[in-house]
Amino acid sequence: MDSIWIEGGQAAGECLRGDVEADVAVVGAGITGVAAALRLAAAGRRVVVLDARRAGAGNTGRSTGNLYATVSSGLAKLRGKWNDADATLAVVARARAIDWIEQTARELGIDCAFRRVPLHQCVLDGASQELGMLRDEHEAARALGLGAAWGQQVDGWPLRPAAVHTLPGQAHFNPWRFVSGAVAALRRQGVPVYEHSRVIDIDADAGVVTTPEGRVRAGHVLLATHTPMGINLLQTKMEVYREYGVAAPLEGRGPSDASVWVRDGKWSLRTHEADGLRWLVIVGGKHKTGEGGERGDGWYDALRAWGREHLGLRGYSHAWSAQQYASADGLPYIGRSGHGRVLVATGMGADGLVWGAVAGEVVDTLVRGPEGDDDPLARLLTPRRLAPLKSAKSTLKENATVARHMLGDRIEARRDDAGPDDVPRGGGRLLKIDGEVRAVHRTEGGELIALSPVCPHMKCYVKWNGADGTWDCPCHGSRFDVEGRVIEGPSLEDLQRLG
Protein backbone atom coordinates (compact mmCIF):
# COMPACT_ATOMS: atom_id res chain seq x y z
CA MET A 1 0.00 0.00 0.00
CA ASP A 2 1.02 3.63 -0.44
CA SER A 3 0.05 7.14 0.60
CA ILE A 4 -3.59 8.09 0.19
CA TRP A 5 -2.50 11.26 -1.59
CA ILE A 6 -0.28 9.86 -4.33
CA GLU A 7 -2.29 8.83 -7.38
CA GLY A 8 -1.37 7.14 -10.63
CA GLY A 9 -2.13 8.24 -14.14
CA GLN A 10 0.11 11.30 -14.30
CA ALA A 11 2.80 11.01 -16.96
CA ALA A 12 6.27 11.61 -15.61
CA GLY A 13 8.14 14.63 -16.91
CA GLU A 14 11.32 14.38 -18.93
CA CYS A 15 14.68 14.04 -17.23
CA LEU A 16 17.45 16.59 -17.67
CA ARG A 17 19.75 15.92 -20.60
CA GLY A 18 22.47 18.35 -21.60
CA ASP A 19 23.40 21.73 -20.15
CA VAL A 20 20.97 24.52 -19.27
CA GLU A 21 21.26 27.90 -17.59
CA ALA A 22 19.02 29.59 -15.05
CA ASP A 23 18.90 32.35 -12.50
CA VAL A 24 17.87 29.80 -9.86
CA ALA A 25 18.23 26.01 -9.86
CA VAL A 26 15.69 24.47 -7.50
CA VAL A 27 16.65 20.99 -6.31
CA GLY A 28 13.54 19.19 -5.09
CA ALA A 29 9.98 19.40 -6.41
CA GLY A 30 8.03 18.98 -3.20
CA ILE A 31 5.95 21.82 -1.83
CA THR A 32 9.07 23.82 -0.86
CA GLY A 33 10.53 23.65 -4.34
CA VAL A 34 7.33 24.42 -6.25
CA ALA A 35 6.34 27.24 -3.87
CA ALA A 36 9.71 28.88 -4.43
CA ALA A 37 9.60 28.25 -8.18
CA LEU A 38 6.13 29.80 -8.52
CA ARG A 39 7.16 32.94 -6.65
CA LEU A 40 10.50 33.26 -8.45
CA ALA A 41 8.92 32.78 -11.88
CA ALA A 42 6.27 35.37 -11.06
CA ALA A 43 9.10 37.79 -10.28
CA GLY A 44 10.61 37.19 -13.72
CA ARG A 45 13.41 34.82 -12.70
CA ARG A 46 14.58 32.02 -15.00
CA VAL A 47 13.99 28.89 -12.94
CA VAL A 48 14.86 25.22 -13.47
CA VAL A 49 13.45 22.57 -11.11
CA LEU A 50 15.02 19.13 -10.60
CA ASP A 51 13.62 16.14 -8.75
CA ALA A 52 15.14 12.71 -8.20
CA ARG A 53 11.78 11.02 -8.63
CA ARG A 54 8.25 12.24 -9.38
CA ALA A 55 7.34 15.74 -8.29
CA GLY A 56 5.55 15.68 -4.94
CA ALA A 57 6.05 11.94 -4.39
CA GLY A 58 8.61 12.33 -1.62
CA ASN A 59 7.79 13.47 1.89
CA THR A 60 5.27 16.05 0.61
CA GLY A 61 3.14 13.26 -0.82
CA ARG A 62 3.60 11.23 2.36
CA SER A 63 2.65 13.95 4.84
CA THR A 64 -0.58 14.42 6.77
CA GLY A 65 -1.89 17.12 4.45
CA ASN A 66 -2.61 19.29 7.53
CA LEU A 67 -2.10 23.06 7.38
CA TYR A 68 -1.97 25.06 10.61
CA ALA A 69 -0.49 28.28 11.99
CA THR A 70 0.71 26.59 15.17
CA VAL A 71 3.66 24.15 15.30
CA SER A 72 3.43 20.46 16.13
CA SER A 73 6.10 20.64 18.84
CA GLY A 74 3.97 23.24 20.63
CA LEU A 75 3.79 27.00 20.90
CA ALA A 76 4.48 26.78 24.62
CA LYS A 77 7.86 25.19 23.84
CA LEU A 78 8.49 27.74 21.11
CA ARG A 79 7.91 30.57 23.60
CA GLY A 80 10.39 28.87 25.91
CA LYS A 81 13.13 29.32 23.29
CA TRP A 82 12.10 32.52 21.51
CA ASN A 83 10.61 35.79 22.68
CA ASP A 84 6.98 36.52 21.89
CA ALA A 85 7.83 38.95 19.09
CA ASP A 86 9.83 36.28 17.23
CA ALA A 87 7.29 33.54 17.95
CA THR A 88 4.47 35.80 16.71
CA LEU A 89 6.44 36.56 13.55
CA ALA A 90 6.70 32.83 12.89
CA VAL A 91 3.01 32.17 13.56
CA VAL A 92 1.90 35.07 11.35
CA ALA A 93 4.18 33.85 8.55
CA ARG A 94 2.64 30.38 8.79
CA ALA A 95 -0.91 31.77 8.67
CA ARG A 96 0.07 33.86 5.65
CA ALA A 97 1.50 30.76 3.96
CA ILE A 98 -1.82 28.91 4.37
CA ASP A 99 -3.58 31.85 2.75
CA TRP A 100 -1.07 31.68 -0.12
CA ILE A 101 -1.74 27.96 -0.66
CA GLU A 102 -5.49 28.60 -0.70
CA GLN A 103 -5.17 31.53 -3.10
CA THR A 104 -2.73 29.70 -5.38
CA ALA A 105 -4.97 26.63 -5.61
CA ARG A 106 -7.91 28.86 -6.50
CA GLU A 107 -6.06 30.99 -9.07
CA LEU A 108 -4.41 28.01 -10.79
CA GLY A 109 -7.55 25.88 -10.67
CA ILE A 110 -5.91 23.09 -8.66
CA ASP A 111 -8.39 20.52 -7.38
CA CYS A 112 -6.54 19.62 -4.16
CA ALA A 113 -9.52 19.32 -1.78
CA PHE A 114 -8.46 22.43 0.17
CA ARG A 115 -10.80 22.98 3.11
CA ARG A 116 -10.80 25.35 6.05
CA VAL A 117 -11.28 23.21 9.16
CA PRO A 118 -10.73 23.51 12.91
CA LEU A 119 -7.69 21.98 14.56
CA HIS A 120 -8.59 20.29 17.84
CA GLN A 121 -5.86 19.31 20.31
CA CYS A 122 -7.24 17.08 23.03
CA VAL A 123 -6.34 14.92 26.01
CA LEU A 124 -8.39 11.78 26.60
CA ASP A 125 -7.06 10.84 30.05
CA GLY A 126 -7.92 13.45 32.66
CA ALA A 127 -5.14 12.15 34.92
CA SER A 128 -2.47 12.58 32.24
CA GLN A 129 0.24 15.20 32.71
CA GLU A 130 -0.60 16.21 29.14
CA LEU A 131 -3.66 18.02 30.52
CA GLY A 132 -1.57 20.75 32.11
CA MET A 133 0.60 20.94 29.01
CA LEU A 134 -2.52 21.39 26.88
CA ARG A 135 -3.60 24.31 29.08
CA ASP A 136 -0.13 25.84 28.60
CA GLU A 137 -0.52 25.41 24.85
CA HIS A 138 -3.89 27.12 24.90
CA GLU A 139 -2.48 30.09 26.80
CA ALA A 140 0.51 30.29 24.45
CA ALA A 141 -1.74 30.35 21.39
CA ARG A 142 -3.79 33.21 22.80
CA ALA A 143 -0.65 35.12 23.79
CA LEU A 144 0.64 34.86 20.21
CA GLY A 145 -2.59 36.16 18.70
CA LEU A 146 -4.32 32.94 17.65
CA GLY A 147 -8.03 32.84 18.38
CA ALA A 148 -8.29 29.73 20.53
CA ALA A 149 -11.24 28.10 22.26
CA TRP A 150 -11.28 25.78 25.29
CA GLY A 151 -13.82 23.02 25.73
CA GLN A 152 -14.55 19.42 26.67
CA GLN A 153 -15.62 17.87 23.36
CA VAL A 154 -14.49 17.43 19.78
CA ASP A 155 -17.63 18.35 17.89
CA GLY A 156 -18.82 15.63 15.55
CA TRP A 157 -16.27 13.03 16.66
CA PRO A 158 -16.81 9.85 18.76
CA LEU A 159 -14.14 10.83 21.29
CA ARG A 160 -14.60 11.58 25.00
CA PRO A 161 -11.77 13.96 25.86
CA ALA A 162 -11.06 15.50 29.24
CA ALA A 163 -10.21 18.82 27.56
CA VAL A 164 -9.94 20.30 24.07
CA HIS A 165 -7.94 23.25 22.77
CA THR A 166 -9.30 24.38 19.39
CA LEU A 167 -7.86 26.65 16.71
CA PRO A 168 -10.57 27.60 14.17
CA GLY A 169 -9.84 28.44 10.55
CA GLN A 170 -6.96 26.08 9.94
CA ALA A 171 -6.96 23.84 6.86
CA HIS A 172 -6.13 20.58 5.18
CA PHE A 173 -5.67 19.52 1.55
CA ASN A 174 -4.23 16.87 -0.75
CA PRO A 175 -0.55 17.88 -0.94
CA TRP A 176 0.30 15.68 -3.93
CA ARG A 177 -2.52 17.12 -6.02
CA PHE A 178 -1.44 20.64 -5.05
CA VAL A 179 2.16 20.01 -6.15
CA SER A 180 1.05 18.25 -9.34
CA GLY A 181 -1.16 21.20 -10.23
CA ALA A 182 1.62 23.66 -9.43
CA VAL A 183 4.07 21.72 -11.62
CA ALA A 184 1.58 21.77 -14.50
CA ALA A 185 1.23 25.54 -14.06
CA LEU A 186 5.01 26.03 -14.02
CA ARG A 187 5.36 24.09 -17.25
CA ARG A 188 2.63 26.17 -18.87
CA GLN A 189 4.66 29.24 -17.89
CA GLY A 190 7.76 27.81 -19.55
CA VAL A 191 9.52 26.72 -16.36
CA PRO A 192 11.14 23.30 -16.93
CA VAL A 193 10.54 20.74 -14.18
CA TYR A 194 12.82 17.75 -14.73
CA GLU A 195 11.84 14.52 -12.97
CA HIS A 196 13.96 11.40 -12.45
CA SER A 197 16.98 13.72 -12.47
CA ARG A 198 18.90 12.92 -9.30
CA VAL A 199 21.57 15.42 -8.35
CA ILE A 200 24.96 13.76 -7.93
CA ASP A 201 27.17 16.82 -7.44
CA ILE A 202 26.88 20.50 -6.52
CA ASP A 203 29.72 22.95 -7.21
CA ALA A 204 28.72 25.90 -5.05
CA ASP A 205 31.53 28.17 -6.26
CA ALA A 206 30.64 27.69 -9.92
CA GLY A 207 26.90 27.42 -9.32
CA VAL A 208 26.74 24.12 -11.19
CA VAL A 209 24.31 21.31 -10.33
CA THR A 210 25.10 17.97 -11.98
CA THR A 211 22.77 15.05 -12.71
CA PRO A 212 23.73 11.77 -14.44
CA GLU A 213 22.85 13.19 -17.86
CA GLY A 214 23.02 16.94 -17.54
CA ARG A 215 24.06 20.11 -15.72
CA VAL A 216 22.41 23.34 -14.63
CA ARG A 217 24.49 26.48 -14.26
CA ALA A 218 22.70 29.02 -12.05
CA GLY A 219 23.24 32.20 -10.09
CA HIS A 220 21.56 30.63 -7.05
CA VAL A 221 20.93 27.03 -6.02
CA LEU A 222 18.03 26.22 -3.68
CA LEU A 223 18.25 22.88 -1.88
CA ALA A 224 14.57 22.12 -1.31
CA THR A 225 15.49 18.54 -0.47
CA HIS A 226 14.23 18.26 3.11
CA THR A 227 17.87 18.10 4.30
CA PRO A 228 20.94 19.64 2.64
CA MET A 229 22.70 17.27 0.26
CA GLY A 230 26.28 16.26 0.92
CA ILE A 231 28.13 17.33 4.08
CA ASN A 232 26.56 20.31 5.85
CA LEU A 233 26.98 21.62 9.39
CA LEU A 234 23.20 21.94 9.74
CA GLN A 235 22.95 18.14 9.81
CA THR A 236 24.56 18.17 13.25
CA LYS A 237 21.72 20.42 14.48
CA MET A 238 18.78 18.25 13.42
CA GLU A 239 17.13 15.12 14.77
CA VAL A 240 15.71 12.79 12.12
CA TYR A 241 12.49 10.81 12.64
CA ARG A 242 10.14 8.51 10.77
CA GLU A 243 6.40 8.46 11.32
CA TYR A 244 3.63 6.23 9.94
CA GLY A 245 0.18 6.79 8.47
CA VAL A 246 -2.85 4.70 7.58
CA ALA A 247 -6.18 5.58 6.01
CA ALA A 248 -9.57 3.87 6.14
CA PRO A 249 -12.68 4.54 4.04
CA LEU A 250 -15.59 5.77 6.13
CA GLU A 251 -18.98 4.13 6.16
CA GLY A 252 -21.60 6.84 5.81
CA ARG A 253 -20.72 10.41 6.57
CA GLY A 254 -18.43 9.75 9.54
CA PRO A 255 -16.86 12.50 11.69
CA SER A 256 -17.14 16.17 10.78
CA ASP A 257 -14.29 17.71 8.78
CA ALA A 258 -11.44 18.53 11.16
CA SER A 259 -7.88 17.84 12.15
CA VAL A 260 -7.52 16.28 15.61
CA TRP A 261 -4.37 15.73 17.67
CA VAL A 262 -4.66 13.32 20.58
CA ARG A 263 -1.81 14.51 22.75
CA ASP A 264 -1.74 11.67 25.28
CA GLY A 265 -1.47 9.08 22.51
CA LYS A 266 0.59 11.10 20.04
CA TRP A 267 -1.97 10.44 17.29
CA SER A 268 -2.78 12.87 14.49
CA LEU A 269 -6.21 12.36 12.90
CA ARG A 270 -7.98 14.03 10.01
CA THR A 271 -10.81 13.53 7.57
CA HIS A 272 -10.32 13.53 3.81
CA GLU A 273 -12.94 13.85 1.09
CA ALA A 274 -12.43 13.47 -2.65
CA ASP A 275 -14.52 12.38 -5.60
CA GLY A 276 -17.56 11.88 -3.37
CA LEU A 277 -15.78 9.51 -0.95
CA ARG A 278 -14.51 10.10 2.60
CA TRP A 279 -11.61 8.61 4.56
CA LEU A 280 -10.11 8.98 8.00
CA VAL A 281 -6.33 9.32 8.26
CA ILE A 282 -4.33 8.34 11.37
CA VAL A 283 -0.64 9.24 11.78
CA GLY A 284 1.71 8.24 14.63
CA GLY A 285 4.40 5.79 15.73
CA LYS A 286 7.20 8.34 15.60
CA HIS A 287 10.77 7.06 16.17
CA LYS A 288 14.33 8.03 15.29
CA THR A 289 15.30 7.01 11.76
CA GLY A 290 17.33 3.81 11.83
CA GLU A 291 16.01 2.88 15.27
CA GLY A 292 12.69 1.33 14.30
CA GLY A 293 14.05 -2.21 14.54
CA GLU A 294 12.57 -5.03 12.52
CA ARG A 295 9.06 -4.42 13.76
CA GLY A 296 7.75 -4.38 10.21
CA ASP A 297 4.00 -3.94 9.94
CA GLY A 298 3.81 -3.55 13.72
CA TRP A 299 4.05 0.22 13.36
CA TYR A 300 1.06 0.22 11.05
CA ASP A 301 -0.82 -2.38 13.09
CA ALA A 302 -0.70 -0.12 16.17
CA LEU A 303 -2.39 2.68 14.21
CA ARG A 304 -5.02 0.35 12.82
CA ALA A 305 -5.78 -1.10 16.25
CA TRP A 306 -6.24 2.36 17.77
CA GLY A 307 -8.61 3.34 14.96
CA ARG A 308 -10.70 0.21 15.46
CA GLU A 309 -10.92 0.72 19.22
CA HIS A 310 -11.62 4.45 19.37
CA LEU A 311 -13.22 5.25 16.02
CA GLY A 312 -14.83 1.98 14.96
CA LEU A 313 -12.78 1.77 11.74
CA ARG A 314 -12.68 -1.52 9.85
CA GLY A 315 -10.86 -2.07 6.59
CA TYR A 316 -7.80 0.06 5.84
CA SER A 317 -6.98 1.09 2.30
CA HIS A 318 -3.60 2.84 2.58
CA ALA A 319 -0.39 2.73 4.64
CA TRP A 320 2.76 4.85 4.28
CA SER A 321 5.55 6.56 6.18
CA ALA A 322 7.48 9.82 5.97
CA GLN A 323 10.65 11.39 7.32
CA GLN A 324 11.08 14.52 9.44
CA TYR A 325 14.15 16.66 10.15
CA ALA A 326 13.59 18.66 13.33
CA SER A 327 15.75 21.71 14.08
CA ALA A 328 17.49 22.18 17.39
CA ASP A 329 15.76 25.44 18.35
CA GLY A 330 12.17 24.95 17.19
CA LEU A 331 12.33 26.99 13.97
CA PRO A 332 13.40 25.80 10.51
CA TYR A 333 16.60 26.80 8.75
CA ILE A 334 15.60 28.76 5.66
CA GLY A 335 17.98 31.03 3.78
CA ARG A 336 21.60 31.33 2.77
CA SER A 337 23.82 28.39 3.64
CA GLY A 338 27.55 28.68 4.30
CA HIS A 339 27.97 29.64 0.64
CA GLY A 340 25.94 32.72 -0.30
CA ARG A 341 25.01 31.26 -3.68
CA VAL A 342 23.38 28.21 -2.03
CA LEU A 343 20.04 28.52 -0.24
CA VAL A 344 18.59 25.80 1.99
CA ALA A 345 15.20 25.04 3.49
CA THR A 346 15.38 22.36 6.17
CA GLY A 347 14.69 21.55 9.83
CA MET A 348 10.92 21.80 9.43
CA GLY A 349 10.04 18.82 11.62
CA ALA A 350 6.44 17.63 11.18
CA ASP A 351 5.36 21.07 9.92
CA GLY A 352 6.95 20.99 6.47
CA LEU A 353 3.90 21.74 4.34
CA VAL A 354 3.40 25.21 5.78
CA TRP A 355 7.09 25.91 6.37
CA GLY A 356 7.67 24.87 2.75
CA ALA A 357 5.29 27.60 1.60
CA VAL A 358 6.98 30.05 3.99
CA ALA A 359 10.32 29.07 2.44
CA GLY A 360 9.03 30.13 -0.97
CA GLU A 361 8.39 33.62 0.40
CA VAL A 362 11.80 33.85 2.11
CA VAL A 363 13.74 32.57 -0.90
CA ASP A 364 11.99 35.03 -3.19
CA THR A 365 12.93 37.84 -0.81
CA LEU A 366 16.59 36.79 -0.65
CA VAL A 367 17.05 36.31 -4.39
CA ARG A 368 15.78 39.84 -5.06
CA GLY A 369 19.03 41.24 -3.65
CA PRO A 370 21.27 41.74 -0.58
CA GLU A 371 18.61 43.90 1.07
CA GLY A 372 16.56 40.73 1.49
CA ASP A 373 18.89 39.63 4.28
CA ASP A 374 17.51 42.47 6.40
CA ASP A 375 13.92 41.21 6.10
CA PRO A 376 12.70 40.34 9.64
CA LEU A 377 11.43 36.88 8.67
CA ALA A 378 14.62 36.09 6.74
CA ARG A 379 16.71 37.17 9.74
CA LEU A 380 14.64 35.01 12.09
CA LEU A 381 14.91 31.84 10.01
CA THR A 382 18.44 32.24 8.63
CA PRO A 383 20.55 29.04 8.81
CA ARG A 384 23.44 31.24 9.88
CA ARG A 385 21.77 32.24 13.14
CA LEU A 386 23.68 31.74 16.35
CA ALA A 387 21.40 30.38 19.06
CA PRO A 388 23.57 28.14 21.26
CA LEU A 389 21.33 28.31 24.33
CA LYS A 390 18.21 27.55 22.31
CA SER A 391 19.75 24.60 20.47
CA ALA A 392 22.36 23.14 22.83
CA LYS A 393 20.24 20.30 24.25
CA SER A 394 19.01 18.99 20.90
CA THR A 395 22.41 19.40 19.23
CA LEU A 396 24.18 17.46 21.98
CA LYS A 397 21.51 14.76 21.86
CA GLU A 398 21.81 14.28 18.10
CA ASN A 399 25.61 14.27 18.10
CA ALA A 400 25.59 11.72 20.93
CA THR A 401 23.25 9.57 18.80
CA VAL A 402 25.66 9.77 15.85
CA ALA A 403 28.65 8.86 18.03
CA ARG A 404 26.78 5.93 19.58
CA HIS A 405 25.82 4.49 16.21
CA MET A 406 29.20 5.20 14.64
CA LEU A 407 30.96 2.92 17.14
CA GLY A 408 28.28 0.79 18.76
CA ASP A 409 26.71 -0.53 15.56
CA ARG A 410 30.08 -1.74 14.31
CA ILE A 411 30.74 -3.61 17.53
CA GLU A 412 27.23 -5.10 17.60
CA ALA A 413 27.42 -6.26 13.97
CA ARG A 414 30.75 -8.01 14.47
CA ARG A 415 29.51 -9.84 17.56
CA ASP A 416 26.38 -11.13 15.78
CA ASP A 417 26.68 -14.81 14.80
CA ALA A 418 23.64 -14.81 12.50
CA GLY A 419 24.02 -16.30 9.02
CA PRO A 420 22.22 -16.01 5.67
CA ASP A 421 19.59 -18.54 6.79
CA ASP A 422 18.52 -16.07 9.49
CA VAL A 423 17.42 -13.51 6.89
CA PRO A 424 13.71 -14.10 6.11
CA ARG A 425 12.18 -13.55 2.69
CA GLY A 426 11.47 -9.87 2.30
CA GLY A 427 13.73 -9.06 5.26
CA GLY A 428 17.24 -7.81 5.87
CA ARG A 429 19.95 -7.67 8.51
CA LEU A 430 23.62 -7.04 8.96
CA LEU A 431 25.69 -10.23 8.70
CA LYS A 432 29.36 -11.00 9.19
CA ILE A 433 30.52 -12.86 6.08
CA ASP A 434 34.17 -13.94 5.71
CA GLY A 435 35.07 -11.57 8.50
CA GLU A 436 33.40 -8.53 6.88
CA VAL A 437 30.03 -7.00 7.71
CA ARG A 438 27.45 -6.92 4.92
CA ALA A 439 23.93 -5.51 4.66
CA VAL A 440 22.01 -8.52 3.35
CA HIS A 441 18.45 -8.59 2.00
CA ARG A 442 16.56 -11.70 0.91
CA THR A 443 14.03 -11.06 -1.84
CA GLU A 444 10.59 -12.66 -1.80
CA GLY A 445 11.98 -15.03 -4.43
CA GLY A 446 14.80 -16.10 -2.13
CA GLU A 447 17.70 -14.25 -3.77
CA LEU A 448 20.28 -12.67 -1.45
CA ILE A 449 21.47 -9.13 -2.19
CA ALA A 450 24.59 -8.06 -0.29
CA LEU A 451 25.58 -4.41 0.08
CA SER A 452 28.22 -2.52 1.96
CA PRO A 453 26.63 -1.43 5.26
CA VAL A 454 28.60 1.83 5.23
CA CYS A 455 26.53 4.93 4.44
CA PRO A 456 28.58 7.04 2.01
CA HIS A 457 27.57 10.24 3.79
CA MET A 458 29.35 9.95 7.16
CA LYS A 459 30.31 6.24 7.20
CA CYS A 460 27.77 5.04 9.77
CA TYR A 461 26.27 1.57 9.40
CA VAL A 462 22.79 1.42 7.92
CA LYS A 463 19.97 -0.50 9.64
CA TRP A 464 17.13 -2.54 8.13
CA ASN A 465 13.73 -0.85 8.18
CA GLY A 466 11.24 -3.71 8.24
CA ALA A 467 8.23 -1.41 7.88
CA ASP A 468 9.34 0.07 4.56
CA GLY A 469 11.81 -2.51 3.27
CA THR A 470 14.72 -0.05 3.14
CA TRP A 471 18.20 0.42 4.58
CA ASP A 472 18.17 3.54 6.80
CA CYS A 473 21.13 5.41 8.26
CA PRO A 474 20.58 6.33 11.93
CA CYS A 475 23.13 9.14 11.81
CA HIS A 476 21.67 11.73 9.44
CA GLY A 477 18.73 10.00 7.77
CA SER A 478 20.02 8.79 4.40
CA ARG A 479 17.83 5.94 3.10
CA PHE A 480 18.50 3.33 0.43
CA ASP A 481 16.41 0.72 -1.39
CA VAL A 482 17.26 -3.00 -1.35
CA GLU A 483 19.51 -2.52 -4.39
CA GLY A 484 21.45 0.15 -2.50
CA ARG A 485 20.12 3.11 -4.49
CA VAL A 486 19.76 6.30 -2.46
CA ILE A 487 16.11 7.21 -1.81
CA GLU A 488 16.48 10.33 0.31
CA GLY A 489 18.73 12.09 2.73
CA PRO A 490 22.04 13.86 2.46
CA SER A 491 23.98 11.03 0.77
CA LEU A 492 24.81 11.74 -2.87
CA GLU A 493 26.02 8.17 -3.46
CA ASP A 494 24.49 4.69 -3.41
CA LEU A 495 25.49 1.84 -1.12
CA GLN A 496 28.16 -0.31 -2.75
CA ARG A 497 26.80 -3.55 -4.24
CA LEU A 498 28.80 -6.56 -3.07
CA GLY A 499 26.80 -9.53 -4.33
Helices and strands as residue ranges (DSSP letters): E 18-27, H 31-42, E 47-50, G 60-62, E 66-67, H 75-81, H 84-108, E 115-123, H 130-143, E 149-151, E 163-172, H 175-188, E 193-194, E 201-203, E 208-211, E 214-226, G 233-237, E 238-249, E 259-262, E 267-274, E 277-288, H 298-311, E 318-327, E 333-336, E 342-346, H 352-367, G 370-374, H 376-381, H 388-415, G 420-422, E 428-433, E 436-442, E 448-451, E 463-465, E 470-472, E 479-480, E 486-488
